[in-house]
Amino acid sequence: MSDPQYVVWFDDLRMTDVNRVGGKNASLGEMISQLTKAGVCIPNGFATTADAYREFLAQGGLAQRIKQMLDRLDTHDVTALAAAGTEIRAWIVETPLPPRLKQEIAGAYEKMLRETGSGDISVAVRSSAT
């Protein structure tokens, strides 16, 4: 079995990839594939995959800690909900990216820089429900 893919270029994505990269990213890939053929210039980019996200959450038992906190949470207690959200966000921010994911993201970003030829690009980061 091969290693899961962590980074996928938009021009390689289609709507059939929603489970891999989420709806927004799959839509971007579909848009690029359709509009580029029509002569519309759309900047390329890349998506990180759901596999990358799961790998991140597996580090140091992060997913298990989040699950345990949510399992004991009183969802009717707004103060407890806010506190849990704050703590979970802190755990996520404090958790480093897995080395391979960090390397793949850095490599994809470097490729985007090389493709522009300017060494300076503007980027947007979008989240996905997936």
C-alpha positions in Angstrom: 0.0 0.0 0.0 1.4 3.4 -0.9 1.6 6.4 1.4 -1.5 8.7 1.3 -1.3 11.8 -0.7 -1.1 15.0 1.4 -1.0 17.7 -1.3 -2.9 17.7 -4.6 -2.8 20.5 -7.2 -6.1 22.1 -8.1 -5.7 21.3 -11.8 -5.6 17.6 -10.8 -8.9 17.9 -8.8 -12.5 17.3 -9.9 -15.9 17.2 -8.1 -15.3 13.5 -7.6 -12.6 14.5 -5.1 -14.9 16.1 -2.5 -14.1 13.3 0.0 -10.4 13.8 -0.5 -10.1 17.6 -0.3 -13.5 19.0 0.5 -16.1 20.8 -1.6 -14.4 24.2 -2.0 -11.1 22.6 -3.2 -12.9 20.1 -5.5 -14.9 23.0 -7.0 -11.7 25.0 -7.6 -10.2 22.1 -9.4 -13.3 21.6 -11.5 -13.4 25.3 -12.3 -9.8 25.3 -13.4 -10.3 22.3 -15.6 -13.4 23.8 -17.3 -12.4 27.5 -17.6 -8.8 27.0 -18.6 -10.0 25.2 -21.7 -12.2 28.2 -22.4 -9.2 30.5 -22.3 -9.8 31.9 -18.8 -6.5 32.4 -16.9 -6.8 31.1 -13.3 -3.9 30.9 -10.9 -3.1 27.3 -9.8 -2.7 26.2 -6.2 -2.9 23.2 -4.1 -5.1 21.5 -1.5 -4.1 19.5 1.5 -6.0 16.3 1.8 -8.3 14.8 4.4 -5.6 12.1 4.9 -3.2 14.9 5.8 -5.7 16.2 8.4 -6.2 12.8 9.9 -2.4 12.3 10.1 -2.1 15.6 11.9 -4.8 14.7 14.4 -3.2 11.3 15.1 -0.1 13.0 16.4 0.3 12.7 20.1 -3.2 11.4 20.5 -4.7 14.8 19.6 -7.8 13.3 18.1 -8.4 11.1 21.2 -7.9 14.1 23.6 -10.4 16.1 21.5 -12.9 13.2 21.5 -12.6 12.8 25.3 -13.2 16.5 25.9 -16.2 16.6 23.6 -17.6 13.3 25.1 -17.8 14.8 28.6 -18.9 18.3 27.5 -22.3 19.6 28.6 -23.5 21.1 25.3 -26.1 23.2 27.0 -23.4 25.0 29.0 -22.3 27.9 26.8 -19.4 28.8 29.1 -18.1 25.2 29.0 -18.5 25.2 25.2 -16.4 28.3 24.9 -13.7 27.0 27.2 -13.6 23.7 25.4 -13.2 25.5 22.1 -10.4 27.6 23.4 -8.6 24.7 24.8 -9.0 22.5 21.7 -7.8 25.4 19.4 -4.7 25.8 21.7 -3.9 22.1 21.3 -4.2 22.3 17.6 -2.0 25.4 17.4 0.6 23.9 19.7 0.8 20.6 17.6 3.4 20.7 14.9 2.7 19.5 11.4 3.9 16.0 10.7 7.3 16.3 9.0 6.2 14.8 5.7 3.2 17.1 5.5 5.3 20.2 6.3 7.8 19.1 3.6 5.0 18.6 1.0 3.4 22.0 1.7 6.7 23.8 1.6 7.6 22.0 -1.7 4.3 23.0 -3.3 4.6 26.6 -2.2 8.2 26.7 -3.6 6.8 25.3 -6.9 4.2 28.1 -7.0 7.0 30.6 -6.4 9.1 29.2 -9.2 6.1 29.1 -11.6 5.5 32.8 -11.1 9.0 33.7 -11.9 8.9 36.7 -9.5 9.6 35.0 -6.2 6.6 36.9 -4.7 3.0 35.7 -4.7 -0.2 36.4 -3.0 -2.0 33.4 -1.6 -5.3 32.6 0.1 -5.9 29.9 2.6 -9.4 28.3 2.7 -10.8 25.8 5.1 -13.1 22.9 4.2 -15.7 21.1 6.1 -14.1 17.8 5.1 
